[in-house]
Every structure is written in C-alpha cells, then in structure tokens.
Amino acid sequence: MSDENSKISDAFDTTPPSHTTGESHVTHQGDVSHGGIANYGNQNFSGRARIVNNFWRPLVGPSLDDLKKTIETQTVWSTLLRQLSVVDQDQYRSEISQLDRNEPSFYWVTRDMDFEKWESDDSLQVLWLSGPPNRGMTEVSSHAISLAKQGTPEANGPVLHFICSAGASFGGSHSMTTLFTHTVLHQIVCYSSAEKSKSIATIFLITLLEGHFRRRDPPRFDKNDSVDRIMEKILDASDDDCFRALTAAFWEAEIQELSVIIDGIEGGQFVQNVYLLIRHMMEATSDTRKFKALLTCQQISTLRDIVGSMLYIEYNKERNECLRFLGHDGTRYGKITKEHKGSLEWLWKHEKYQKWSTSPSSSLLCIEGKPGSGKSTLMKYFKENIETKIPDVSLGIVAYYFYTYRGTELEYTHANMLRSILYTILEQEDSVFFHFQSAFRKAQKDKCAEWPYDSLKDILSSLGKHTSTTRRPLYLILDALDESEEHDRRDIINLLFDLCSGEGSCRVKVFLASRPVADLKYQIRECHHVITMQDENKEDISKFVDEFLSTDLQLSDNIVRHAREYIIANAQGAFVWVRLVKNELLAAIETGCPDKQIMDRLQGLPKELEEFYQLMFARLNSRRTVDIQDGMKIIRFALFGFRAIAVDELRHVLAIPNAPDIPSIASYEEFKTNEITDIEGIRKRIMHCGGGFVEINADRTVQLMHQTVREFFLRLMTVIINPDPNAAPVGFPKSSQEAHKMMTTICIQYLMLCFANPLMQSRFSGNKTWDSKDFQDYVEYLGGWPLFNYTLRYLKDHKELCDQNEQISQTISSLVNALMGNQASYFLGDWLESHLRKVGPVPPQPSARGSRDFGQGFLLKTTGTIQLGNPALVYQRPSNAEYFKFRAIDAAATADGLSGVAEALLLSCTEVDGHAKGKTPLIISARMGFEATTRLVAQGIRTTADMNAKDDSGNTALHHAKDKEQQGVDSAAISN
C-alpha cells in the first residue's frame, strides 16, 4: 500500500470499548490536522495515528487482511464503476431554467454583497446559501457550475458538483449520501489519470471495508465471493463511512485546484458531513488556495454554528434585521377623520389626476390647500381606494406617510418619514434589499443607535434607479408636508422631485398634500400637477352641511335652508370651520334655543379660524378655576406630550393635586378623591374642560382637534408675556419651557403617589420573602397606574426641555427621599441616577461602603430587606436589584393585559443595564431563563434588543437562551 494509503488506514484508530487497547487518538468534531480525516458521525480519528488491528473479525469467511489484498490486487475502476449509483447531473441540469441575473427573485443572492465578494475575490473560498424551497438556489447553483466549467480542467481543476434534487429523482432505495458520494467519486476519477483511478478506487473501497469491520455486525463475506459481490457488500455502507471513504479518495487523488457546488443539502448530519468534507478540500488546496465552493441548503437552525467564519447568506435573515433597524412611529393615519359618505369622488374624474395616474412615466401630483380644507382626509381616502382605481397598483409598491406635530416626538421629522417609507418598500419587495445592505452593515459596525439620516436619503434616491424585469411601479403618498420640520425640508422636496424626474429606471408616482409652502411652489413645474383643495371641495361641504342640519340637528326646513346657504357661503373651503359651527349649533339646540336665536347665533360666529379659537379660549377662561386648571393640564399634554396621551392616562393626570410652588409628597387621599373611576365620566370631563380644542380618537387617545389649534396656542404663548396675570387662564404656560416644567412636576409627583402611598407600603413593605405570587401581585398593582409607562419613558425628556431651577431640584429630592427603603428603588435607583442626577445636588445617600454612586446608594439601602424566592438562583444573578427587576418584568410580561407594565419596567433598565456593563436587557432576561421577558424584549422593544451584543464572557442572548433549554421559545424569539 502507498504511503497515502497508510495515512488513511492510520486515521481509523477506534475499537469497541470492551476491546480497546493501546493509545486513544481523539480529535474534536470538525478539527482537521494536516493530512488527516476529521470526525464523521460519532467516530473520532486522528491524522497520522499508528495502525491498530483491533477490528471485529467474523467467525467464518475471509479476514480483513484477506479482503484488502483481494481489493488491492483485483480492483480496477471499471469494475467499481459498474457497482456505483451515479446520478447524471448534466442531464438533470439541462432541464433547469437558466439564471437571469436581472430577475428580482434572484437578487437576494446575485446582488448580495457577500455573493459578489465571493465571485470576485479568490481568497474567499466557501459560500453557503440557506433558504426555503423555490427561492432560486438551484438555478444559482446550476449557473455557478456552468461558469466553473467554462475553463479547461487542466487549467482550473475539476468541478465537483451535485444537485440533490437530481438525486431525489434518481429512483431506487439508495440514500442521498450514497448517491452523493458515488457521483462525486465518479467526477474525481474522471478528472484523474488511468493509473490514479485504480488507487482512488482501492482506497475508497478499503476505507469502506474498514468501516464494516469496526461494526459489531459486519457483513458476511464468503471466500467464494467474486470481486463484484465483495464490492456490492462493501458499498452497502453507513452514511458516515461513505463520507470517510470519499474523503480518503479525495486525498488520494491529490487534487490541488477545484470548484465544488452542492445544491439542496438536507438533514443536519448530512450538512455536518459536507462541512467536514469541504474542510478537507480546503486543506488539500491550502498551498495554491485555488478552491471555490458554493453550498446550498434549506434553513437549518444549527447551520450558523456549523459554518463558523465561512461566508453565509441566509434568505431574509439580514433583511429582517434591517427591517427591525428601520423602526419608526406612525400614529397619525388611524386618527384622520373618514370622508363623509359620497364625498371626494370628484378626485377620480379630475383632469390633473387622470393625467398623473395614466402617465407611463414618473410624475408628481400635489394637493395644495388652506388649513382645515380636508387634505388629510382626501389623502387617506386615496390610500384606501388606490387599489380599485389604478389598475397596476396591485403589481406595484405602495408606501405612505402622514406627517404630524400632534403625534409622537418623531412623527414630524424627515428621518422618521424616510424610515417608515423605506420600511414599507423593503417589507413589500425583498429584491430591493441590496440598496440597503452596505449602509445597514456600516451602521451596525459603527454601533449606530439609529439609521444615519443621510444614508436614508441616499437609499431612497437609489430606489429610483432600481432595475428589474418586473418594473414594479412605486407609489409614495405623503401628507402634511407643511407640518414637517423646516430643517432639510428643501432637500426632501428636491429628493421627491428627482425621483419623479423620469431619469431613473423605476417608475415613481408621488402623491403629496401640503399647505402652500414656498419650497414646494418653487419646485412645481409644468411637468407636474397641482390640485387646489378649496377649489374642489364645495360640493363635499354642501353634503356634509345638509346631513348635519337635517339629520343631526333636526331643524325645520326653513332654518335648514337659510343656515345651509350661510354656512356654505362663509366656509371658504375650510371643513374645520364647518365642524366648529356644527358644535356651536348643537350646543344652542341643547339649551333649547328657538330657530331665530339659533340663526342669530350662527351669524354671530367668527368667520375666520383664528377669531373662532379666540372665542373658544375666552369661554374656557371664564369657567370655574378647577375646570380651567384641568383644561390646561389636558391642553399641555395634548400640545407638548411626546406622544398622544390616552384617556386612562389623563384620568390620573387630572386626579393629581395641583402642585404647590415647592412640591412635597403629593396627598394620596386627595388624589383618590379627585380620581374619576368610570371611563364615560372621564370622557365627559375631558371634552368639557378641553373647551372644544381637543378630541378623543377611536383608539381612546386625546389630541388637539386640528393642527391649526396647535398653531393658535403657540402663537398665544408668544403674546402672553404681558404683565396682566388675568390675560391667560390659570395654569396656561407662557412658554414651552414652563409647560415642560409643569409636566416634569406632574410626572415626579406621580411616581411619589405610585410608590410612596400608604396602600403600597402596607401591601408590600412587610414582605420578607418574595415568591411568584408576590411578584404577580406587585405588577398587578402597578397595572393600576396607567401613567407609569409615560412617566418612565418621557420624564427625562420633559426635564431636559424645562428651566433647570431650584424648584425642580427640590422636587427630585422629594422623590428620592420618598423612595428610600422602598422596593421601587430596585427599579428606579439606577434610572434616577441616569435620568435626573444632573439637575443639581442630590442629598447624600447612606452607604455601607461609602459609595458616591446615587443609584448604588439606593440599592445598598434596600439590599437585604427582602429575600427573592429560590436561593439556588442567587449564584447566577449579579445583584438582588437586577434579579428583582427581571422577576417583576417577567411576571408582567407573562400576565394578560400587563405588557405595558413590563415595557415600563424595562424602561428603568434599558440604558443603565446596557452595553457599558456588557449586559443588555435581552442578555439578562435570557441568562436568567425568563421566557416571557426575553420574547418581549426581542419582539416588542426593538430599540433595546441588540441581537448580536455580547456580555463580558463573550456570550450573546441566544447562547444564554440555549443554555436554559428554551430553543423552542426564546431562541426563536431572539433569532427571528
């Protein structure tokens, strides 16, 4: 036997445990020493072990040595070939559709950065593709085989290839491993010389034979067996032995340059064996590094751990991560009033609309209108009916965004608009991901908390040049451009017009609405289309007026006729003015006014919105002091809140006693006395004290009834700097800084009420040992404080925007003192340190260690006051506080209806328990085995869930989840 044959024989130093003698040579699975064979299956082999003859010997028939001699002396390739099950790959490939690199369904591979690098860079040897069936991997593999075969074998080495679906159609009872190893062996031999083919066949059979004799039940060989019969028995081998034999044959072939393409690998062990085979091939060609491999398989959960540092493209994995990173706010659309029945139908027949919608090129249509003319309602109407009105929309992509100053703090920003638009586009069309990939990876590498703004603009611009065989049109619907931030508005407008310039290959249709904006009017040219809203909505206003006069108000025909004429003549295209008039007439009827007084009241109403709002404001200022104070609280939160405030949250805002100049602990008894417990009662209170300036949405949030109301109050604040204290209602802010100071005080007072009230102390302060029931009771108690979530999320933001003065410092000091020795310090100690510490001096906290850390002082104060259930868990938590936090969070995440509490509690630790300590909330919850919390963090609060973050030990949340044996729940929540 040749030296190479000896090397292969030496590799199999394994005997049954009861017969083991001599040294044991063991390598870890996947380890490959130079010239050796790695572990296949459950057997361990070392590269240059000495020969050991401890094989199982049959009681009758020829011995192993006898059979080896027979193989060595009588084997020729042609004899073995008759026994092999070889799949005709080329015949099968002839039936596969050719790859069109411009076909979007293949873009997830052909336009991927890693695929392009693998194609162009010889140093990148192996690429794995993983995805569901029918995603084009077979076409990509067939194309790669054709490209690899374009050169001569002498120049480029052999192309070893196997498409598993061809094996599946082969027929017979052969396993996929058998078909694979036989086919690849055949390809290796066809490339080799005639002399080499004999030694390759010999080493292949001997390796299989030795595998048989290591088994307790080797096949029975008869001394009269022919060579064909011996081969037939030898080839009936296990999958692991087949791979070992193929590896041995490959080493024997001494191939230095080759390409390998294997498509459709299925089964965890088959994937593992292919991986080990590829590792051998990489080692064999390590001197020349002329080796390329493309391997495809269905999505397998263990594949990521197998491939290691090899290039790996998993269908939609990176795209889904990118979608998560494009998180955005968007609450405005659902709050827009639905069109009145039968209105807005004129749009579809409008000449400019028809030109825009039927034009085969990119174009822009602008709905321009005065404040309150119904532009947003029209945009929502268009969005909801576009699929039935434009034939090719079903084949296209529709993305929309509605700017607003009355939503969250992000909804008026261009960055949020771009994230929303791009998210929708990428969600609807996966083939565009390559436009995002480079910028996404850079943002991840730079550890950006959010997507860089300039790159968002670049991506949207590049989509205008997107090419594909389907040529899907892109429809962008943008409302209230005038409500967007002025900063960079001109660039956004220029970007939209560039998209519609017709120079790109993608057909882009932009439909936007705005008040007259100088930047926008400057850009409008003859090639685009403008519809003026107030010139078109007179008939819609007429229908609306007819219905509420005759149906809602049930007035006489005579008053209806005169009122209708008067309202339509004075509306000037403003639906908002008509709505205000309707409310005034309803109030008159409810007081029993006769027809003449109703008509007089109508004619006495202001005809301009600004004057109408001044009238409403004067009425509000004439009410009882307590009504004015509650009204100002409602308006402050509607005007300066960082998101729309809920009815239930306002219920507690209004119950908080009006704070003195220097707040102390708020009176819990007074709070409970002020609290309105029934929803209908608080709705009535909000509408009464809101003075007609606010409205309650279908989702039970409260907002200013129109953008013009917001603008009115902002203007009002600029003129109430006069010395007359009676010029404004009690509690009306004279500046935004003052408003935020009032809201900061309310939030701090709320935390004191929530955590330092007598009920809280009596229920929980006496607990010495906390079990699951205690944590459940605790979070259910917190669930009864609806403003808790808003306070933890936005207190810091309100504080940063208010005047930093002694009053705020004393308010915070009151909160600190109120929470001393309280379980709340487990949540709020570090949070207060992070969010409120910079406002001024904080009273020194007692510390056994003399710590200067504010949050740690809190924790030291409370450490030891309670025991946290199972003592066996103590070793795996770094502190009582951290464990307490996540036990409570998990209890809230598990309970029905308390996810908001869990989210609020997570807000107390998302920043301070983050990367600086090497422990993100996702890592902590997974490490502690808290299933519900892990799912909540991974799926619900994406801004805190860094999937790839590692703790101080280098482990990710996924590692910890697996350690807790939660692969079926937590691992899926983290990785998907």
QUICORJO-V78915 format. One line per field, one symbol per residue. burial: 1 if it has 9 or more other C-alpha atoms within 8 Angstrom, else 0. A space follows every 10 residues. Layout:
BEGIN
burial=???
END
This chain:
BEGIN
burial=0000111111 1111100001 0000101000 0110111111 0001111110 0000010000 1101001101 1000111011 0010101010 0100010000 0111011111 1111111100 0101111111 1000011111 1111100110 0010011111 1111011000 0000011111 1111111110 0100011111 1111111111 1111000100 1000101101 1111001001 1111111111 1110111111 1111100001 1110111111 1111100011 1111111110 0010001000 1111100011 0110111111 0110010010 0011000000 0111010000 0111111111 0111111111 1010011000 0010011111 1111111101 1111011111 1111110001 1111111101 0010000100 1000111011 1111110100 0111111111 1011100011 0111111011 1101111111 1111110011 0010000111 1111001101 1111111111 0010100011 0011011100 1011111100 1101110110 0010000110 1100001000 1110011011 1000001111 1111111111 1001111011 1111111010 0010110101 1001110010 1110011011 1111111000 1111101011 0100001101 0000000010 0011011111 1011111111 1111111001 1000100001 1000110111 0110111111 1111110110 1101001111 1111100111 0111111111 1110011000 0000001000 0001111111 1110010100 0000001001 1111111111 1111100111 1111111111 0111000111 1111111011 1111111110 1101111011 1000111101 1101011011 111100
END
